[in-house]
Amino acid sequence: MPAIEIRGLCTRFGDVVIHQDIDLDVEAGQMLGLVGGSGSGKTTLLREIVGLLRPSAGTLKLFGRTLFDGDHEQGRALRRRFGMLFQQGALFSAFSVFDNIAFPLRELRSLDEAMIRDLVLLKLAMVELEPRHGCLMPAELSGGMIKRVALARALSLEPELLVLDEPTAGLDPDRSENFIKLLKLLQHELGFTVVMVTHDLDTLLGLATRLAVLADQKIVACGTAAEVLAVDHPFVQNFFASKRAAAAIREEVA
C-alpha cells in the first residue's frame, strides 16, 4: 500500500483551476521532491495531503485512508501518523523550545509530564540540540536552530510520513548542507516517508530519491532525476538546464 495515493485530484478556487486530474503514488520509505514553477500549486498540494485543504474532486489517501471520511477519532488517529515542517518553522512564539516540542505530546492527553520530558529531550538529541536549548524562546534562535526545533516537533509523535515545505529556505549554504545531512540520517534510521517542496537544487538532489514535476496543472514527470530529465517538457528542461544539475544527475546515474 502506498503511503500516499492520489487519483484524479482536481483543485479549483472559483473559476481558477490549480490542479487537473493529478495521479501520484508515494511508496513507503521514499523521499519525493515536488518541484514546479511559481503558482503551479505545489504548496496547495502539500496542504491537501495534510488535510488543511480539501480537493475539489478526486481522491487522496494516506496509508489507504482519507482524512475526510470516517469519524472524528479516525481522522485524529490518521493525523498522528504524519508531521509537517513549515517553511518558516511556524513555532509558537510565546512557547519555549521545550513547550513547542511538547505541544503535540500534550495534545494526546495520555502521557504524564515525566514521560513528555523524556520524549522532548530525546527529540532534541535527535536533531543535535542540547537540553539547555529547551529553555530558549523562538526569538532567541538562529535560523538553523528554528529549523531543527521545528523538525523535532514534527517528529514528536514518531510519524510515518514527514511533509516538508522548503526545508532549507533561509539557511546559508553550510547550515543548509548540515540540515540535509541531518534529515538523511534521521530518515535512514527511522524509515519515514518524505514529501517535500523545494526550489533549491542542492536540497532536491541531496535528499530526494524520486522527483515529481508539477506543471500545466498536472504531474508532467515522475521518477528518478535521470528519468525526469529525459522528459521533453519546457519546464523540466529549463529547471534542470544548469551544468551543476546535469553533473549531479550524471553522478547519480554513474
N, C-alpha and C positions, 0 to 999 in steps of 0.2 A: 504494500500500500504506500503510495507517495505521501510525503509529509504535507505537500500542497498539491491539490488537483484543481485546475481551473478549466472550465469548459464553457465556451460561448459567452464569455463575460462581455457585457456592454455597460458603458457608463455615459450618462448624459446629464448635463446641467441645463435645463430648459431646452433650447434648440441646439445647444453646443454638444457635439459628440466628442468624447475624450477617448473612449475605447470602443472597439467594434469587433465582436467575435474573437476574443482572445482565448487561446488554448495554451496551457502551460502546465507541465508537471515538474515538481522539485522532489527528487528522491531523498529519502532519509540519509543524513550524513553528507549531503552535497553542500557546497558553498557556491551559491549562484550570485553572479554580479549582474544587476539590471542597469542597462545604460540606455540613453536616449537624449534627444535634444531638449532644450528648454520648452516647457509647455506640452511635452509628449505624454504626460500623465504618469510618470514614474512614481512620484510620491503619492499620488492618488491611488495607485495600485497597491502600494505598501499599506496605506490607510485602510483599504478594503481587506487586505489579508489579515490585519489585526482587528478588524471589526469596528473601526472608527467611522467607516462609511459603508453603506450598503450598495452593491451594484444595481444598476437599473434592470439588468436581465442576466441570465446565465447562472452558473453555479460555481461556488468557491468553497472547497472543502479543506479543512485541516485535519490530518490524521483520520480521514474518512467521514468527518462530521462537519456540519455548517454551524457557524456561530449564531445564526438567526433562527434555527429550528430547535425544537425541544424546549424543555422547561428552563427556568432561570438558573437552577443549580447545575444543570448540564452545561450551560453556557459558561458559568463561572469556572467549572472544572476544566473546560477546554481552554479558557484564557490563561489558566495557570501553567499550561504546557508551552507557552511561548513568552519571550521577553522582547522588549524593544529598546533600542538605543537611538534616541532622537539626535538630530544634527547638532543642536547646541547643548546637549546633555539634559536639559529640562529638569534640573534638580530643584527641589523645593527650597527657595531662598531663605525661609525662616527656620529650616531644619538644619541641624548639624550633619556632617558626613555620616556619622553613625545612624542618626534617625532617618536619613534618606534611604539608606540601605535596609534599615529595619522596617520601613513602612510597609512593603508588601508582605513581610512575615507577620507583622501585627494584624494586617487585614485578614489573615487566615483565622484569627481568634481561637487558635488551638494550641499555641505554643506559649510556654511561660517565658518570663524575661531572661532567665538564666540561659535557656536554650537559644533565644533570639540573640543574646550577646555572643554566645559561642559561634553562631552561624554568621553574624556580622563580621566578627574577627577573621573567620575563615574566608569570607568573600574578600575582605581587604587584602589578606595574604595572597589570594588567587590573582589579584590584579597588581601585586607587588607594591602594596601600600602597608604602612605600619599601624599598629593600634593607636598610636598618638594622633594619627591623621583623622581618626574618628571624631575628635573634639573640634575640628576646624569647621568653619562655616563656608558655604559655597563662594562667597565673596573673597575669601582668603586663598582660593585655589588658583593655580595656573591652568591654562587651557588643557594641558596634558593630564593634569590631575582630575579635572572635571570629567574628561572622557573616561578615565579609569573608575572614578566613583560611579558614574552613570552605568558603566559596564558591570560593576559589582552589583548594583541594584537590579539591572536587567537579569543577572544570573542568580539572584537571591532565591528564587523558587526552583532552581535547577531545571531550566526549561529544555525542552527537546528541540525547540526552534528559536533562533535569535534573528530578529529583524533589525537591520542597521540602515539608518538614513545618513549618508555622507559621514561615515565614521571618523575620517581623518581631516574633515574640514576645519580650517583654522589652526592647524598644527604646523609647526615648522618641519622641514624635512627630517631632522633627526628624531623628533618626537613622533612624527608620522610613521617612520620606519620601525621604531620601538613598539608602537601600538599595533602595527601589523604583525610583528613577531609575537606579541602577547596574544592576540586573537588566534593566530595559527596554533600556538602552543595549547591554548585552552580548548580549541576545537578538537585538536588531536587527542587530548587527554579525556575530554568529556563526550565527544562524539555528536554534539548537537548539529542540527541543520542550520545553515545561514542563508538568508536572502538579504542582499544589500544593494543600495543605490549609491553610486559614486561617480563623480566626474574625473577623479584622479586616476590616471593610468597606472601609476605605481601601486596604488591600493588595489585596483582591479586585478592586475596581473599577479600581484603578490599574494592575494587571498583567494580569488575565485577559482574553482575547479571547472565551472561552466559559466557561460555568458548567455544572456538573453538581451536582444536589442529591440527596443520599443520605438516604432516609427510608423507613420501613416495610420495611426490608431490601432495598430496590431503588433504582434511579435513577428518581426521580419526575419529573424535569425536566432538560433539557439543551438548551443553545442560548446565544444572546446574553443579556445581562442583561434586556433588554426582553422577549425571548421567554420567559425563565424566570419573570419577574414576572407574565406573563399566565396562568400555570398556576394553576388553582384547587386549591391544596393547603394545608392549615393551616400546615405548617412554612414553605413558600415565602412565604406571605403574612405570617407573623409575622417571619421573618428580614429581609425587605425592607420592613418596615412603617414604618421611621423616615422622617421628612421628608428627612433627608440622603440616604438611599438612593434615595428616589423622585426627588429633584432630580438626583442623579448619573446615574440611568438616563435621565431626560428629556434631560439634556445629551448623553448618548451617542447617543440617537435623533436629536436635532437635528443 
